Amino acid sequence: MHERLARYPVADDQIAPTRLGNAIRRFEEYGYDRYRLDTQVLWNELTGCVPDQVRRQV
């Protein structure tokens, strides 16, 4: 249950009307909450450490 709730934004005014919107919003918050990184920096770090095949798919 806690894992499912963690997929959604913390504040009620941050909840989006779709699951995709909530997932994107949560990813934006996760980078800062966990690593104090901007979302763009976090995304570049993630894509920099994955295999080439995964990077091409993204």
N, C-alpha and C positions, 0 to 999 in steps of 0.2 A: 504494500500500500504506500509506504513512504517513498519508494522508488518512483511510483507513478505520479505522486504529488510533486516530486522534485523535477518533473518534466515541464511543469507549468511555472510561470512567473510568480514571484513572491507576493507582490502587491496586486490587489484586486483590479486596480485601474490599468495594469499592464497586460491583462488577459486579452488575447486576440480572439476573433470569432472562429478561427479554424485551428486544427491541430498543427498544421504546417506553420502558421503564424506564431503559435505558442512555442513550437520547437525552435524556430529562428530566434525568437525573443529570449528564450532560455539560453541558447548558445551564446548570444551576445552578453548576457549577464554572467555566464559561467566563466568565460575568459577573464573577466575582471575580478570576479569573486575568488576564483581559485588561484590565478597566477598574476593578477594585477596587470594583465595585458589587454590592449585594445583588440577588438575582434579581428581586425585586418592583420595585426601582427600575429595573433594566435593562429589564424587560418594559414598564413605563410609558413609558420613554424610546423604546423601539422602536415601540410603538403610537401614540405621540404624533407620529411623523414619517412615518407611512404615509398613503396616500390614504384618504379616508372609506370607499370601497367595501371596502377590505381590512380596515379597522377593524370594519366591520359584520359581515364574514364571521367574524372571530375572535370 
